[in-house]
Amino acid sequence: MKQKESKKRVIVLLLSLLGLCLQTAVYAYIWLEEYYPYLAKLGKVNYYKNGHIIIIGIYFILLFFFENTYGGLKIGYLKASEIFFSQIFSLLAVNVISYAQIMLLRNWTVPVAPILAVLVIQLVISGIWTLFCNSFYRRFFPPRDLLLVYGDRSIDDILGKFSTRSDKYRVVKCMNISKGAEAIEKEVLKDYDAIVLWDIPTPERNKLLKFCYGRSIRVYMMPKITDVLIQGSAQLHLFDTPIFLTREYSLRVEQRAVKRLIDIVCALILVIVTSPIMLVTAIAIKLYDGGPVLYKQVRCTLDQKEFHIMKFRSMRVDAEKDGVARLAAKNDSRITPVGKFIRTVRIDELPQLFNILQGDMSFIGPRPERPEIIAQYVQEMPEFVFRMKVKAGLAGYAQVYGKYNTTPYDKLKLDLAYIENYTVWLDLKLMLLTLKILFKPESTEGVDNRQVTAMKKEEDR
């Protein structure tokens, strides 16, 4: 099993390197045949071999950075469509930066046709490369056969999620923890590629985890809230035994200062850049039904402090005439035609840039919820208040790695993973990834009726 996994990893790395080299080769050709002769003719550059290596090397490094960030190299891990989508974003970003670099070399504009040709050729190569890698991976690395061990919680949700990745996972048997440790351990030793531990009591889970670890068996485990909290703890060596420290505060003073500086700078830049878009949106909303342009709503941020969040109005004026707070549902009849468009492209969120400047929100953080909805969640899930240990955000970990209709319990765990593992680099990475999810339709879906009431059942039994 170990040799098989090592072989798989080596092949994936080689395929990733091949893709990067092919894309870089296209740019190298255009640089050497088009842009360099053009700049040399104008007397702007006079490079020898090493100069060309540096220019092409910078392109390769940028391409690796963006593809690694967006997931364009995750062969076998992501779906082929997601890999291709990630590559599109990566290629756009790198080619824009490279074109700007070439303009700087000339100190003026340069022909755009060659870089556009580079992008078109690269997209074709990317499509072919993605299909080839996906076909190759499926042929030589069939789906993993999984044994699912579960407790009292329904397994319909997790089985549904595994079924969406039938190319990578195949749940061949499910066993309830009530079957007993001896029976489950005997089953685990059969010919499975991995074991899934799905919401089982902590004592039984820990015993099974150590059993599998001792026999080098791969385990996929659904974490509990306490697992996520421990994940961000600091390891101390005060005595002759390891000690985990979970701090009483979430972000250190210097982290909060840098985070606030980034928020102010980025918000000011975006307000200037998007002001024409906001003006057109405001006019369109006003012309449609004559109602107010902005929609203000009470939300909660750090330490459950209430503030008025601002959004472009996307629903009818009387959307909540009964006074009952409710989440947007799929195909919600309250959403106007203008509202449907601005929600799809996330223009409705732009006024929140002013909430960021006011200090009520941050660029990255848990999405702010309404006090009424928080109260509903807290009744069944008291830990929901943990996510308000940091400022609410325009975008967050749960939005990048989840969906709009991800269950509240799963969103909570994603938000806590962000809080407990916070770094400035994580914020910057999530900002880049947020650009990608803006174009994913599932990220703007409403919740269905089952998910509105979906709550965590019992954390530890």
ZIPEKA-V169462 format. One record per backbone hydrogen bond with DSSP energy under -1.0 kcal/mol. CO is the residue of the C=O (numbers start at 1). NH is the residue of the N-H. E is the energy in kcal/mol with one decimal. If there is no record, write none. Layout:
# ZIPEKA-V169462
co: (CO;CO)
nh: (NH;NH)
e: (E;E)
This chain:
# ZIPEKA-V169462
co: (1;2;3;4;5;6;7;8;9;10;11;12;13;14;15;16;17;18;19;20;21;22;23;24;25;26;27;28;29;30;30;31;34;35;36;37;38;39;40;48;49;50;51;52;53;54;55;56;57;58;59;60;61;62;63;64;65;66;67;67;71;73;74;79;80;81;82;83;84;85;86;87;88;89;90;91;92;93;94;95;96;97;98;99;100;101;102;103;103;112;113;114;115;116;117;118;119;120;121;122;123;124;125;126;127;128;129;130;131;132;133;134;135;136;137;144;145;145;146;146;147;148;149;150;155;156;157;158;159;162;165;165;168;170;173;175;176;177;180;181;182;183;184;185;187;190;194;195;196;197;198;201;202;203;204;205;206;207;208;209;210;212;213;218;220;224;225;226;227;230;234;236;243;245;252;253;254;255;256;257;258;259;260;261;262;263;264;265;266;267;268;269;270;274;275;276;277;278;279;280;281;282;283;284;285;286;293;295;297;299;301;302;305;307;309;311;314;316;318;320;328;329;332;334;336;337;338;339;340;341;342;342;346;347;348;349;350;351;352;353;354;355;355;362;363;366;369;370;371;372;373;374;375;377;381;382;383;384;385;386;388;392;395;396;397;398;403;407;408;409;410;411;412;413;414;415;416;417;423;424;425;426;427;428;429;430;431;433;434;436;437;440;441;447;448)
nh: (5;6;7;8;9;10;11;12;13;14;15;16;17;18;19;20;21;22;23;24;25;26;27;28;29;30;31;32;33;34;35;36;38;39;40;41;42;44;43;52;53;54;55;56;57;58;59;60;61;62;63;64;65;66;67;68;69;70;71;72;74;75;78;83;84;85;86;87;88;89;90;91;92;93;94;95;96;97;98;99;100;101;102;103;104;105;106;107;108;116;117;118;119;120;121;122;123;124;125;126;127;128;129;130;131;132;133;134;135;136;137;138;139;140;141;170;193;194;172;173;196;175;198;177;159;160;161;162;163;165;168;169;144;146;148;150;179;180;184;185;186;187;188;189;190;192;147;220;149;222;151;205;206;207;208;209;210;211;212;213;214;217;216;195;197;228;229;230;231;233;245;243;236;234;256;257;258;259;260;261;262;263;264;265;266;267;268;269;270;271;272;273;274;278;279;280;281;282;283;284;285;286;287;288;289;290;313;311;309;307;304;305;301;299;297;295;336;319;321;323;447;332;335;316;340;341;342;343;344;345;347;348;349;350;312;352;353;354;356;357;358;360;361;394;395;393;300;374;375;376;377;378;379;381;384;385;386;387;388;389;303;362;365;400;401;402;406;411;412;413;414;415;416;417;418;419;420;421;427;428;429;430;431;432;433;434;435;437;438;439;440;443;444;330;452)
e: (-2.3;-2.4;-2.5;-2.2;-2.3;-2.3;-2.3;-2.4;-2.3;-2.3;-2.6;-2.4;-2.5;-2.4;-2.3;-2.3;-2.4;-2.4;-2.1;-2.4;-2.3;-1.4;-1.5;-2.8;-2.2;-2.0;-2.7;-2.6;-2.6;-2.3;-1.8;-3.2;-1.6;-2.6;-3.1;-2.2;-1.1;-2.6;-1.1;-1.7;-2.1;-2.1;-2.0;-2.6;-2.7;-2.6;-1.6;-2.2;-2.5;-2.5;-2.5;-2.5;-2.5;-2.5;-2.4;-2.4;-2.1;-2.8;-1.2;-2.1;-1.3;-2.2;-2.2;-2.3;-2.4;-2.3;-2.3;-2.2;-2.0;-1.7;-2.3;-2.9;-2.3;-2.4;-2.6;-2.4;-2.1;-2.2;-2.6;-2.3;-2.1;-2.1;-2.1;-2.2;-2.0;-1.6;-1.3;-2.0;-1.4;-2.0;-2.4;-2.3;-2.1;-2.4;-2.5;-2.6;-2.3;-1.9;-2.5;-3.1;-2.3;-2.3;-3.3;-2.7;-2.1;-2.6;-2.8;-2.5;-2.4;-2.9;-2.9;-2.3;-1.9;-2.3;-2.4;-2.4;-2.3;-1.4;-1.9;-1.2;-3.1;-3.1;-3.2;-2.7;-2.5;-2.2;-1.8;-2.4;-1.9;-1.4;-2.0;-2.7;-2.8;-2.9;-2.8;-2.2;-2.2;-1.7;-2.0;-2.7;-1.9;-1.8;-2.7;-1.3;-1.7;-2.4;-1.7;-3.2;-3.4;-2.3;-1.1;-2.6;-2.8;-1.9;-2.3;-2.6;-2.2;-1.9;-2.6;-2.5;-2.3;-2.7;-1.4;-2.3;-2.9;-1.7;-2.0;-2.2;-1.6;-1.9;-3.0;-1.8;-3.5;-2.6;-2.4;-2.2;-2.2;-2.5;-2.3;-2.1;-2.4;-2.2;-2.3;-2.3;-2.6;-2.4;-2.3;-2.1;-2.4;-2.5;-1.8;-2.4;-2.8;-2.6;-2.1;-2.3;-2.4;-2.3;-2.0;-2.4;-2.4;-2.0;-2.5;-1.6;-1.3;-1.6;-2.8;-1.6;-2.9;-2.3;-1.9;-1.7;-2.6;-2.9;-1.8;-3.4;-2.1;-1.5;-1.5;-1.9;-2.1;-1.3;-1.4;-2.4;-2.7;-1.5;-2.4;-2.2;-1.8;-2.0;-1.4;-1.5;-1.1;-1.8;-1.9;-2.0;-2.4;-1.7;-1.9;-2.0;-1.9;-1.8;-1.1;-1.9;-2.2;-2.1;-1.9;-2.6;-2.2;-1.6;-2.4;-2.9;-1.2;-2.4;-2.3;-1.3;-2.0;-1.0;-1.7;-1.3;-3.2;-2.6;-2.3;-1.8;-2.7;-1.1;-1.5;-2.5;-2.4;-1.8;-2.0;-2.8;-2.5;-1.9;-1.6;-2.3;-2.8;-1.0;-1.6;-2.2;-2.7;-2.5;-2.0;-1.8;-2.4;-2.0;-1.1;-1.8;-1.2;-1.4;-1.6;-1.6;-1.6;-1.1;-1.2)
